[in-house]
């Protein structure tokens, strides 16, 4: 993202170097999914917001979490978040885009056999949790490794 607002945001990454997490995914689409989710956190929060991206594992699932301590979302926005062309309930907020980013992100998550959860409280921030089948890392799951290295994405 080439955006001046990035200078007003803080970004944190928390992952594991000792036990990397792999998912079977096309790198281009995985980047697009993450760009859409992180861009949303940047566009819809005030300067000074901290956006944290975490990776990890729970059993045989690979996890990606994008969390911010920004404005949060009301119930209607959470409910409609993944609808195409939906751009939120704040009409005073200037926002570029057509309202497709979150719908595209969800479509990519589902194409990767994953799930997406949104937790948000107005005034406290938002947490988006992605769950995918893991293909490397957990000893009980190594047999599901992709045939080619380029068919997997490493999340550290």
C-alpha positions in Angstrom: 0.0 0.0 0.0 1.4 3.3 -1.0 -0.5 5.6 1.3 0.5 8.6 3.4 -1.9 7.4 6.2 0.5 4.4 6.8 2.9 6.8 8.5 0.2 7.6 11.0 -0.3 3.9 11.9 1.8 1.5 13.9 2.2 -2.1 12.7 3.2 -5.1 14.8 3.9 -8.7 13.7 3.8 -11.6 16.1 4.7 -15.0 14.9 6.8 -18.0 15.6 10.3 -18.5 14.2 10.8 -22.0 15.7 7.7 -23.6 14.4 6.6 -22.0 11.1 3.1 -22.4 9.9 2.3 -23.4 6.3 -1.0 -23.2 4.4 -1.7 -24.4 0.8 -2.3 -21.2 -1.1 -1.4 -19.3 -4.2 1.0 -16.4 -2.9 -0.8 -13.9 -5.2 -4.2 -14.5 -3.7 -3.0 -14.9 -0.2 -1.3 -11.4 -0.5 -4.5 -10.0 -1.9 -6.5 -11.3 1.0 -4.1 -9.9 3.6 -3.8 -6.6 1.7 -7.6 -6.2 1.7 -7.9 -7.0 5.4 -5.0 -4.8 6.5 -6.1 -2.0 4.2 -9.5 -2.0 5.8 -7.9 -1.6 9.3 -5.9 1.4 8.0 -8.7 3.1 6.0 -11.3 2.9 8.8 -9.3 3.9 11.8 -7.9 7.1 13.2 -4.2 8.1 13.2 -2.3 6.4 16.0 -4.1 3.1 15.6 -2.0 0.0 16.1 -2.6 -2.9 13.7 -1.2 -6.3 14.8 -0.9 -9.3 12.6 -0.3 -12.7 14.4 0.3 -16.1 13.0 0.1 -19.4 14.9 -1.4 -22.8 15.1 -4.2 -24.5 17.0 -4.1 -28.2 16.5 -3.9 -28.8 12.8 -5.2 -25.3 11.9 -3.0 -22.5 10.8 -4.2 -19.1 12.2 -3.8 -15.6 11.0 -5.2 -12.8 13.2 -5.4 -9.1 12.2 -6.3 -6.9 15.2 -6.5 -3.2 15.7 -7.2 -1.0 18.7 -9.2 1.5 16.5 -12.8 2.6 16.2 -14.5 -0.8 16.1 -17.7 -1.6 14.3 -21.3 -1.6 15.3 -23.5 -4.7 15.0 -25.0 -3.7 11.6 -21.5 -3.1 10.1 -20.3 -6.5 11.4 -23.4 -8.2 10.0 -23.0 -6.6 6.5 -19.2 -6.5 6.4 -18.8 -9.2 3.7 -21.6 -8.0 1.5 -20.5 -6.8 -1.9 -20.5 -3.0 -2.2 -21.1 -2.4 1.5 -19.0 0.4 2.8 -20.1 0.8 6.4 -22.6 3.0 8.2 -20.4 6.1 8.8 -21.4 8.4 6.0 -19.1 11.2 7.2 -16.0 9.0 6.6 -14.3 9.6 3.3 -13.3 6.2 1.9 -11.9 5.2 -1.4 -12.9 1.9 -2.8 -16.0 0.2 -4.0 -16.8 -1.9 -1.0 -15.5 -5.1 -2.5 -12.3 -5.7 -0.4 -13.9 -7.7 2.4 -16.1 -9.7 0.1 -13.0 -10.6 -2.0 -11.1 -11.5 1.2 -13.8 -13.8 2.4 -14.1 -15.5 -1.0 -10.3 -16.2 -1.0 -10.5 -17.5 2.6 -13.3 -19.9 1.6 -11.5 -21.0 -1.6 -8.5 -22.0 0.7 -10.9 -24.1 2.7 -10.7 -21.6 5.6 -13.0 -19.6 7.8 -13.1 -16.0 8.9 -14.5 -14.6 12.1 -14.9 -10.9 13.0 -15.0 -9.7 16.6 -15.4 -5.9 17.2 -16.5 -3.5 19.8 -17.2 0.1 19.1 -14.5 2.3 20.5 -12.2 -0.6 21.3 -11.2 -2.1 18.0 -11.6 -5.1 15.7 -10.1 -8.6 15.6 -10.4 -10.8 12.4 -9.4 -14.4 12.8 -8.6 -16.6 9.8 -8.4 -20.4 10.2 -6.9 -22.6 7.5 -5.9 -26.3 7.3 -2.2 -26.4 8.1 0.1 -28.4 5.7 3.5 -28.2 7.5 4.7 -27.8 11.1 2.5 -30.1 13.1 4.1 -33.6 13.1 0.7 -35.2 12.7 0.1 -33.1 9.6 3.3 -33.4 7.6 1.8 -36.0 5.3 -0.4 -33.3 3.8 2.5 -31.2 2.6 2.1 -29.8 -0.9 3.9 -31.5 -3.8 5.7 -28.3 -4.8 7.1 -25.6 -2.5 5.4 -22.8 -4.6 2.0 -24.3 -3.7 2.4 -23.3 -0.1 2.7 -20.1 1.9 5.0 -19.8 4.9 3.6 -17.7 7.8 6.2 -16.8 10.4 
